[in-house]
Amino acid sequence: MSLIFIFMVRLRRKKVRVEFKAGTVFLLMLMCFSIPRLQAGELVRNAIITEIASSSNNQDVFYLSLSGGTGPCANASILFPAAKSQSKESYAQAFAIALAAAASGKKIRIHNYENDSCVGANFIGMSTN
């Protein structure tokens, strides 16, 4: 006996019946959850900020120069564009965390939630150890 999953999908205002056997659904779910998320994520981990600037090339960004760490932006420069931040408050918090990490020499990790570009970061965390 085989299980059949039936989904009702709306395509261009028409209802379409889609049937999948249980094995096919399992395979689709496995593919969705096992494919690595290469499009976005951690840009650097365990890096130290060597320079911080409130702007770069007269753009509405703040700039970090990093030393060490691992990830696609290790030993590189990273830009935090204001336009990619969730809010003005979030952007200000990220800049404050960067300042604190630079002043204390603490290690940081940085993310870009859209891709792995070093010019579009929108999250920074500071290690307290």
N, C-alpha and C positions, 0 to 999 in steps of 0.2 A: 504494500500500500504506500503510495507516495502522497506527500502533502503538496498542496498547491496554494500559493499565496495570490490573492486577487487584490489589485489596487485599482481604484477608480481615479483617473487622472483627467483634469480638464485641459484640453488643448484647444486654443482659439474658440473658447466658449462651447466646445463640444465635449461630452463625456466619452472617455475612451477606457475600455476595460483592458487591463494588462495583467497577464497571468505569468507567474514564475513558479517553477518547481522548487521544492525546498533546497535542493543542492545548489541551484543557481542563486537563490537569495543568499545562502551562506557564502558562496564564492564572491558575490558582489560586496557583501558586508566585510569580508576578510580583506578584499582589495582596498576598500575605502579606509579601513583602520590600520592597514599595514604599510601603506605607501608613506615614505618619509615626507615630512613637511619641509621640502627644500625651498619653497617659495618665500617663506618668511620665518623669522625667529631670532635667535640669539646672534648678535653681531660679534660680541666679544665677552669673555669672562676672565676674571682675575687680572685685569689690566690696571695700570696706575696712570692717572692723568698727569701729564707733564706740562700742558699749557691749556688755558681756558680763555675764550674770548666771547664777548657779548654779541659779536657780529662777524660776518665773513663776506668779503666782497660787497659790502653795503646791502646785504640781504637780511631779511627778518629771520635770522637763525642764531643759534649759539654753536660755537665750535669747540671741539675737544681734540687735543693731540694726545695719543696714548703710547705707553711703553709696555711691552710685554703682553701677556694674556694669550688666550687661544680663541680661535674663530676667524671668520673671514675679514674682520677689521682689526685684528691684532697688530700692534706696532704701526698704526695708521691714524688718520684723522677722521673724525665723525662729526657730521652736522645734524643738529636738531632743528628742523624747520618749524616755526610757530604754526604754520598752516596744517601740519600733520598731527598736532597735539589735540587731545580730546577736549581741552578747554584752556582758557587763559590761565586759570589757577593751576592746572596740571603742568603747563609749560613752565610756570614760575617755580613750581615744586621741583621739576626736573633740573632747572638751573641751580636752585638752592642745594640740591643733593650733589650736583657736580662741583659746586663751590666748596661744600663741606669735604667731599672726597679729595679734592685737590689740596685743600689746606691741611688735611690730616694725613695724607699719603695712603689712605685706605684703598683697597682694591674694589673695582666696580664691575658690573655686568650691564650690558646695553642690548636692547631689543629694537627691532623694526618689525611691526606687525603686518606689513604689506609685502616686503621682499627682503632680500639680503643686501640691499644697497647701504653703503656707509654714509650716504648723504640724506638719509630719511629716517633717522632714529626717532623713536617717540617713547622710550622707557629707559630709565636708569635706576639701578639699585646699588647700594653701597654695602660692602661687607663690614660687619662690626667686629670681626675677629682680628 
